[in-house]
């Protein structure tokens, strides 16, 4: 089974390169879902490390603390992974997806459909 994690992202950024090959980050308005799909051979520790590291590339920085803003919620195909990632970002067992924030990231939707 291929595992995944989805992070509710109200503070999304997209990274591109400018003409001088410098990385430029731009805010994306609205609620987004950041999804990470892991290779089937990865263990829990590898998936956790990758999920946490992805925040640096997909979440805007908090201007007060300098750190990255946390996700609004965490969902995963693996319950242990979900709890590890949620705890890392200071979210507990109540990190449920808010009503109105519907749908899956297209990559996760395709996996769910494939795996039935």
C-alpha contacts under 8 A as a table, 3 or more apart, distances in Angstrom:
res1	aa1	res2	aa2	distance
1	X	40	X	6.37
2	X	37	X	7.35
2	X	38	X	6.50
2	X	39	X	6.54
2	X	40	X	4.86
2	X	111	X	7.90
3	X	37	X	6.14
3	X	38	X	5.69
3	X	39	X	7.62
3	X	40	X	6.96
3	X	76	X	7.42
3	X	77	X	5.52
3	X	78	X	6.71
4	X	35	X	7.03
4	X	36	X	5.55
4	X	37	X	4.35
4	X	38	X	5.92
4	X	76	X	5.63
4	X	77	X	5.69
4	X	78	X	7.65
4	X	108	X	7.04
5	X	35	X	5.71
5	X	36	X	5.45
5	X	37	X	6.73
5	X	51	X	7.24
5	X	74	X	7.09
5	X	75	X	5.67
5	X	76	X	4.17
5	X	77	X	6.65
5	X	81	X	7.94
5	X	82	X	7.19
6	X	33	X	6.36
6	X	34	X	5.62
6	X	35	X	4.36
6	X	36	X	6.56
6	X	74	X	5.79
6	X	75	X	5.16
6	X	76	X	6.16
6	X	105	X	7.51
7	X	33	X	5.67
7	X	34	X	5.08
7	X	35	X	6.32
7	X	71	X	5.67
7	X	72	X	7.17
7	X	73	X	5.85
7	X	74	X	4.80
7	X	75	X	6.64
8	X	31	X	7.28
8	X	32	X	6.30
8	X	33	X	4.95
8	X	34	X	6.57
8	X	71	X	5.23
8	X	72	X	4.96
8	X	73	X	5.01
8	X	74	X	6.41
8	X	97	X	7.43
9	X	12	X	5.60
9	X	31	X	5.86
9	X	32	X	4.94
9	X	33	X	5.46
9	X	34	X	6.43
9	X	59	X	6.99
9	X	70	X	8.00
9	X	71	X	5.29
9	X	72	X	6.17
9	X	73	X	7.99
10	X	29	X	7.81
10	X	30	X	6.19
10	X	31	X	4.57
10	X	32	X	6.08
10	X	71	X	7.34
10	X	72	X	7.00
11	X	27	X	7.20
11	X	28	X	7.32
11	X	29	X	7.72
11	X	30	X	7.96
11	X	31	X	7.60
11	X	59	X	5.53
11	X	60	X	5.30
11	X	69	X	6.96
12	X	27	X	5.87
12	X	28	X	5.37
12	X	29	X	7.41
12	X	31	X	7.84
12	X	32	X	6.64
12	X	58	X	5.59
12	X	59	X	4.78
12	X	60	X	5.80
13	X	25	X	6.04
13	X	26	X	5.27
13	X	27	X	4.34
13	X	28	X	5.43
13	X	57	X	7.46
13	X	58	X	5.25
13	X	59	X	5.68
13	X	60	X	5.74
14	X	25	X	5.56
14	X	26	X	5.44
14	X	27	X	6.54
14	X	28	X	6.90
14	X	57	X	7.72
14	X	58	X	6.48
15	X	23	X	6.38
15	X	24	X	5.59
15	X	25	X	4.46
15	X	26	X	6.59
15	X	57	X	7.25
15	X	58	X	7.95
16	X	23	X	5.63
16	X	24	X	5.32
16	X	25	X	6.49
17	X	20	X	7.58
17	X	21	X	5.17
17	X	22	X	5.22
17	X	23	X	4.51
17	X	24	X	5.70
18	X	21	X	5.21
18	X	22	X	5.48
18	X	23	X	6.57
18	X	24	X	6.59
19	X	22	X	7.42
27	X	60	X	7.11
31	X	101	X	7.68
33	X	104	X	7.42
33	X	105	X	5.98
34	X	58	X	7.18
34	X	105	X	7.15
35	X	105	X	6.22
35	X	107	X	7.43
35	X	108	X	7.20
36	X	51	X	6.70
37	X	107	X	7.58
37	X	108	X	7.49
38	X	42	X	6.79
38	X	47	X	6.61
39	X	42	X	5.69
42	X	46	X	5.98
42	X	47	X	6.50
43	X	46	X	5.50
43	X	47	X	6.31
44	X	47	X	5.20
44	X	48	X	6.05
44	X	80	X	7.93
44	X	81	X	6.51
45	X	48	X	5.12
45	X	49	X	6.15
46	X	49	X	5.24
46	X	50	X	6.20
47	X	50	X	5.22
47	X	51	X	6.09
47	X	81	X	7.41
48	X	51	X	5.19
48	X	52	X	6.21
48	X	81	X	6.25
48	X	84	X	6.98
48	X	85	X	6.43
49	X	52	X	5.34
49	X	53	X	6.05
50	X	53	X	5.08
50	X	54	X	6.09
51	X	54	X	5.29
51	X	55	X	7.22
51	X	85	X	7.15
52	X	55	X	5.80
52	X	85	X	6.68
52	X	88	X	7.73
53	X	56	X	5.88
53	X	57	X	7.71
54	X	57	X	5.43
54	X	58	X	6.31
55	X	58	X	5.13
55	X	59	X	5.24
55	X	68	X	6.92
55	X	70	X	7.82
56	X	59	X	6.08
56	X	60	X	7.93
56	X	68	X	6.43
59	X	68	X	5.96
59	X	69	X	6.09
59	X	70	X	7.50
59	X	71	X	7.94
60	X	68	X	5.74
60	X	69	X	6.05
61	X	66	X	5.92
61	X	67	X	5.49
61	X	68	X	4.19
61	X	69	X	5.77
62	X	65	X	5.61
62	X	66	X	5.27
62	X	67	X	5.55
62	X	68	X	5.55
62	X	69	X	5.54
63	X	66	X	5.33
63	X	67	X	7.77
70	X	89	X	5.68
70	X	90	X	7.96
71	X	74	X	7.02
71	X	89	X	7.25
72	X	95	X	7.24
72	X	97	X	7.63
73	X	86	X	7.42
73	X	91	X	7.50
73	X	95	X	4.86
73	X	96	X	5.76
73	X	97	X	5.54
74	X	82	X	6.27
74	X	85	X	7.27
74	X	86	X	6.00
74	X	95	X	6.41
74	X	96	X	7.15
74	X	97	X	7.40
75	X	82	X	5.86
75	X	96	X	7.86
75	X	97	X	7.89
76	X	79	X	6.48
76	X	81	X	6.77
76	X	82	X	5.21
77	X	82	X	7.84
78	X	81	X	5.34
78	X	82	X	6.24
79	X	82	X	5.04
79	X	83	X	6.31
80	X	83	X	5.25
80	X	84	X	6.22
81	X	84	X	5.13
81	X	85	X	6.13
82	X	85	X	5.38
82	X	86	X	5.98
83	X	86	X	5.05
83	X	87	X	5.90
83	X	92	X	7.50
83	X	93	X	7.36
84	X	87	X	5.22
84	X	88	X	6.13
85	X	88	X	5.07
85	X	89	X	6.50
86	X	89	X	5.36
86	X	90	X	6.30
86	X	91	X	4.75
86	X	92	X	6.13
86	X	93	X	7.89
86	X	95	X	7.15
87	X	90	X	4.93
87	X	91	X	5.22
87	X	92	X	5.87
88	X	91	X	7.38
91	X	94	X	7.14
91	X	95	X	5.67
92	X	95	X	5.79
93	X	96	X	7.65
97	X	101	X	6.66
98	X	101	X	5.75
99	X	102	X	7.24
104	X	107	X	7.93
104	X	108	X	6.06
104	X	109	X	5.52
105	X	108	X	5.40
105	X	109	X	6.18
106	X	109	X	4.98
106	X	110	X	6.16
107	X	110	X	5.25
107	X	111	X	6.44
108	X	111	X	5.03
108	X	112	X	6.13
109	X	112	X	5.16
109	X	113	X	6.19
110	X	113	X	5.13
110	X	114	X	6.10
111	X	114	X	5.04
111	X	115	X	6.01
112	X	115	X	5.28
112	X	116	X	5.84
113	X	116	X	5.13
